[in-house]
Amino acid sequence: MPDLLTVPGLDERLFELSGSVGIGRINRRADVFKLQTLLHREGYLDAAGPEGGWGGDWGNRDDYALRRFQRDNGLVIDGIAEPEGETMGTLRGFHLPPVTALPLRGSRHAA
């Protein structure tokens, strides 16, 4: 299996959930795997921990990691990630390309 943290072009697809993820939610394996990967990227889920890696099954370790992420980022702590919700939006915001500042019109640095 390729390292999903380095597959070219995968970044945008990591943020595309087809349903909600969390305890008692839809938890499609592909969505769970994406969220687990994102939580790992942010340092909230250890793939090499005592419970091993992840495989798309949502459990207590994942719920704890998601709630810690939500708490640390000032989000509603509900343990749920919705496709267009604030948790996914915050995760997406961490991975946006940097914005290049353009000079203001009329400034001495304008081209």
C-alpha atoms as an extended CHARMM CRD file, in Angstrom:
* protein
*
       111  EXT
         1         1  MET       CA              0.0000000000        0.0000000000        0.0000000000  PROA      1               0.0000000000
         2         2  PRO       CA              1.4320000000        3.4600000000       -0.8810000000  PROA      2               0.0000000000
         3         3  ASP       CA              2.1390000000        6.0180000000        1.8080000000  PROA      3               0.0000000000
         4         4  LEU       CA             -1.0010000000        8.1470000000        1.5840000000  PROA      4               0.0000000000
         5         5  LEU       CA              0.7860000000       11.1040000000        3.1270000000  PROA      5               0.0000000000
         6         6  THR       CA              2.9340000000       11.4740000000        0.0050000000  PROA      6               0.0000000000
         7         7  VAL       CA              0.7530000000       10.3560000000       -2.9310000000  PROA      7               0.0000000000
         8         8  PRO       CA              0.6900000000       13.2170000000       -5.4970000000  PROA      8               0.0000000000
         9         9  GLY       CA             -2.7460000000       14.7640000000       -5.9890000000  PROA      9               0.0000000000
        10        10  LEU       CA             -4.2720000000       13.0430000000       -2.9780000000  PROA      10              0.0000000000
        11        11  ASP       CA             -4.3200000000       16.0950000000       -0.7210000000  PROA      11              0.0000000000
        12        12  GLU       CA             -7.5950000000       17.5190000000       -2.0370000000  PROA      12              0.0000000000
        13        13  ARG       CA             -9.3180000000       14.1360000000       -1.9800000000  PROA      13              0.0000000000
        14        14  LEU       CA             -8.4460000000       13.7320000000        1.6970000000  PROA      14              0.0000000000
        15        15  PHE       CA            -10.9110000000       16.5250000000        2.4740000000  PROA      15              0.0000000000
        16        16  GLU       CA            -13.8080000000       15.0510000000        0.4820000000  PROA      16              0.0000000000
        17        17  LEU       CA            -16.0100000000       13.0230000000        2.8120000000  PROA      17              0.0000000000
        18        18  SER       CA            -19.1120000000       11.3510000000        1.4110000000  PROA      18              0.0000000000
        19        19  GLY       CA            -20.7820000000       11.2100000000        4.8190000000  PROA      19              0.0000000000
        20        20  SER       CA            -20.2820000000       12.0700000000        8.4670000000  PROA      20              0.0000000000
        21        21  VAL       CA            -17.6800000000       10.3360000000       10.6320000000  PROA      21              0.0000000000
        22        22  GLY       CA            -17.8880000000        9.7610000000       14.3860000000  PROA      22              0.0000000000
        23        23  ILE       CA            -19.4830000000        7.4970000000       16.9810000000  PROA      23              0.0000000000
        24        24  GLY       CA            -22.9470000000        6.4930000000       15.7150000000  PROA      24              0.0000000000
        25        25  ARG       CA            -22.4320000000        8.0910000000       12.2780000000  PROA      25              0.0000000000
        26        26  ILE       CA            -22.2500000000        6.6590000000        8.7530000000  PROA      26              0.0000000000
        27        27  ASN       CA            -18.5020000000        5.9300000000        9.0050000000  PROA      27              0.0000000000
        28        28  ARG       CA            -17.7750000000        4.7690000000        5.4790000000  PROA      28              0.0000000000
        29        29  ARG       CA            -14.3480000000        3.1130000000        5.5020000000  PROA      29              0.0000000000
        30        30  ALA       CA            -12.8700000000        5.5050000000        2.9300000000  PROA      30              0.0000000000
        31        31  ASP       CA            -14.0800000000        8.5440000000        4.9080000000  PROA      31              0.0000000000
        32        32  VAL       CA            -12.7940000000        7.1370000000        8.1870000000  PROA      32              0.0000000000
        33        33  PHE       CA             -9.4220000000        6.4200000000        6.6090000000  PROA      33              0.0000000000
        34        34  LYS       CA             -9.2200000000        9.9860000000        5.2730000000  PROA      34              0.0000000000
        35        35  LEU       CA            -10.0430000000       11.5020000000        8.6570000000  PROA      35              0.0000000000
        36        36  GLN       CA             -7.5910000000        9.1870000000       10.4060000000  PROA      36              0.0000000000
        37        37  THR       CA             -4.8920000000       10.2830000000        7.9410000000  PROA      37              0.0000000000
        38        38  LEU       CA             -5.6480000000       13.9740000000        8.5420000000  PROA      38              0.0000000000
        39        39  LEU       CA             -5.6380000000       13.5510000000       12.3220000000  PROA      39              0.0000000000
        40        40  HSD       CA             -2.3060000000       11.7580000000       12.0220000000  PROA      40              0.0000000000
        41        41  ARG       CA             -0.8860000000       14.6080000000        9.9040000000  PROA      41              0.0000000000
        42        42  GLU       CA             -1.8440000000       17.0670000000       12.6420000000  PROA      42              0.0000000000
        43        43  GLY       CA             -0.2520000000       14.9190000000       15.3620000000  PROA      43              0.0000000000
        44        44  TYR       CA             -3.4470000000       13.7020000000       17.0070000000  PROA      44              0.0000000000
        45        45  LEU       CA             -3.3420000000       10.0490000000       15.9340000000  PROA      45              0.0000000000
        46        46  ASP       CA             -0.2540000000        7.8530000000       16.1060000000  PROA      46              0.0000000000
        47        47  ALA       CA             -0.0790000000        5.2160000000       13.3840000000  PROA      47              0.0000000000
        48        48  ALA       CA              2.7530000000        3.4730000000       15.2320000000  PROA      48              0.0000000000
        49        49  GLY       CA              1.0460000000        3.4970000000       18.6280000000  PROA      49              0.0000000000
        50        50  PRO       CA              0.3460000000        0.4170000000       20.7560000000  PROA      50              0.0000000000
        51        51  GLU       CA             -2.8830000000       -0.2390000000       18.8430000000  PROA      51              0.0000000000
        52        52  GLY       CA             -1.0510000000       -0.1690000000       15.4980000000  PROA      52              0.0000000000
        53        53  GLY       CA             -2.1520000000        1.6950000000       12.4020000000  PROA      53              0.0000000000
        54        54  TRP       CA             -5.6350000000        2.2830000000       11.1400000000  PROA      54              0.0000000000
        55        55  GLY       CA             -7.7030000000        0.6360000000        8.4920000000  PROA      55              0.0000000000
        56        56  GLY       CA            -10.9140000000        2.5800000000        8.1880000000  PROA      56              0.0000000000
        57        57  ASP       CA            -12.6930000000        1.4240000000       11.3400000000  PROA      57              0.0000000000
        58        58  TRP       CA            -13.7730000000        4.2120000000       13.7170000000  PROA      58              0.0000000000
        59        59  GLY       CA            -13.1260000000        3.4870000000       17.3850000000  PROA      59              0.0000000000
        60        60  ASN       CA            -12.4780000000        5.0130000000       20.7930000000  PROA      60              0.0000000000
        61        61  ARG       CA             -8.8930000000        6.0180000000       19.9690000000  PROA      61              0.0000000000
        62        62  ASP       CA            -10.1060000000        7.8990000000       16.8920000000  PROA      62              0.0000000000
        63        63  ASP       CA            -12.9560000000        9.5400000000       18.8050000000  PROA      63              0.0000000000
        64        64  TYR       CA            -10.5110000000       10.7300000000       21.4610000000  PROA      64              0.0000000000
        65        65  ALA       CA             -8.1270000000       12.1230000000       18.8220000000  PROA      65              0.0000000000
        66        66  LEU       CA            -10.9480000000       13.9560000000       17.0200000000  PROA      66              0.0000000000
        67        67  ARG       CA            -12.2950000000       15.4710000000       20.2440000000  PROA      67              0.0000000000
        68        68  ARG       CA             -8.7810000000       16.6320000000       21.2320000000  PROA      68              0.0000000000
        69        69  PHE       CA             -8.3810000000       18.2460000000       17.8090000000  PROA      69              0.0000000000
        70        70  GLN       CA            -11.7560000000       19.9830000000       18.1600000000  PROA      70              0.0000000000
        71        71  ARG       CA            -10.9410000000       21.1930000000       21.6890000000  PROA      71              0.0000000000
        72        72  ASP       CA             -7.4780000000       22.4530000000       20.7650000000  PROA      72              0.0000000000
        73        73  ASN       CA             -8.8830000000       24.4240000000       17.8280000000  PROA      73              0.0000000000
        74        74  GLY       CA            -11.8490000000       26.0330000000       19.5900000000  PROA      74              0.0000000000
        75        75  LEU       CA            -14.4590000000       23.9470000000       17.7470000000  PROA      75              0.0000000000
        76        76  VAL       CA            -17.6260000000       22.3500000000       19.0620000000  PROA      76              0.0000000000
        77        77  ILE       CA            -16.4250000000       19.1810000000       20.8200000000  PROA      77              0.0000000000
        78        78  ASP       CA            -18.8890000000       16.6120000000       19.5110000000  PROA      78              0.0000000000
        79        79  GLY       CA            -16.5820000000       13.9600000000       18.0490000000  PROA      79              0.0000000000
        80        80  ILE       CA            -18.2060000000       14.3140000000       14.6310000000  PROA      80              0.0000000000
        81        81  ALA       CA            -16.7390000000       15.3740000000       11.2960000000  PROA      81              0.0000000000
        82        82  GLU       CA            -19.3120000000       16.4020000000        8.6970000000  PROA      82              0.0000000000
        83        83  PRO       CA            -18.3290000000       16.7180000000        5.0130000000  PROA      83              0.0000000000
        84        84  GLU       CA            -18.8830000000       20.4980000000        5.0020000000  PROA      84              0.0000000000
        85        85  GLY       CA            -18.6470000000       21.0550000000        8.7590000000  PROA      85              0.0000000000
        86        86  GLU       CA            -16.3090000000       23.2140000000       10.8060000000  PROA      86              0.0000000000
        87        87  THR       CA            -13.9890000000       20.3500000000       11.7280000000  PROA      87              0.0000000000
        88        88  MET       CA            -13.2550000000       19.4870000000        8.1010000000  PROA      88              0.0000000000
        89        89  GLY       CA            -13.0280000000       23.1990000000        7.2850000000  PROA      89              0.0000000000
        90        90  THR       CA            -10.4150000000       23.6830000000        9.9930000000  PROA      90              0.0000000000
        91        91  LEU       CA             -8.4220000000       20.6650000000        8.8190000000  PROA      91              0.0000000000
        92        92  ARG       CA             -8.6290000000       21.9550000000        5.2510000000  PROA      92              0.0000000000
        93        93  GLY       CA             -7.4300000000       25.3900000000        6.3700000000  PROA      93              0.0000000000
        94        94  PHE       CA             -4.2160000000       23.9000000000        7.7340000000  PROA      94              0.0000000000
        95        95  HSD       CA             -3.3520000000       22.6170000000        4.2680000000  PROA      95              0.0000000000
        96        96  LEU       CA             -4.2010000000       25.5640000000        2.0250000000  PROA      96              0.0000000000
        97        97  PRO       CA             -1.3030000000       26.9090000000       -0.0330000000  PROA      97              0.0000000000
        98        98  PRO       CA              0.1900000000       30.1280000000        1.3430000000  PROA      98              0.0000000000
        99        99  VAL       CA             -1.3330000000       33.3370000000        0.0460000000  PROA      99              0.0000000000
       100       100  THR       CA              1.0690000000       35.6430000000       -1.7600000000  PROA      100             0.0000000000
       101       101  ALA       CA              0.5290000000       39.2790000000       -0.9000000000  PROA      101             0.0000000000
       102       102  LEU       CA              0.1160000000       41.5360000000       -3.8990000000  PROA      102             0.0000000000
       103       103  PRO       CA              1.2960000000       45.1580000000       -3.7560000000  PROA      103             0.0000000000
       104       104  LEU       CA             -1.4410000000       47.7390000000       -3.3990000000  PROA      104             0.0000000000
       105       105  ARG       CA             -2.2350000000       49.8240000000       -6.4380000000  PROA      105             0.0000000000
       106       106  GLY       CA             -0.3140000000       53.0550000000       -6.3330000000  PROA      106             0.0000000000
       107       107  SER       CA              2.2890000000       51.8270000000       -3.8590000000  PROA      107             0.0000000000
       108       108  ARG       CA              5.9180000000       52.4380000000       -4.6900000000  PROA      108             0.0000000000
       109       109  HSD       CA              6.4070000000       48.6660000000       -4.9870000000  PROA      109             0.0000000000
       110       110  ALA       CA              3.7050000000       48.1550000000       -7.6350000000  PROA      110             0.0000000000
       111       111  ALA       CA              4.9240000000       46.8000000000      -10.9860000000  PROA      111             0.0000000000
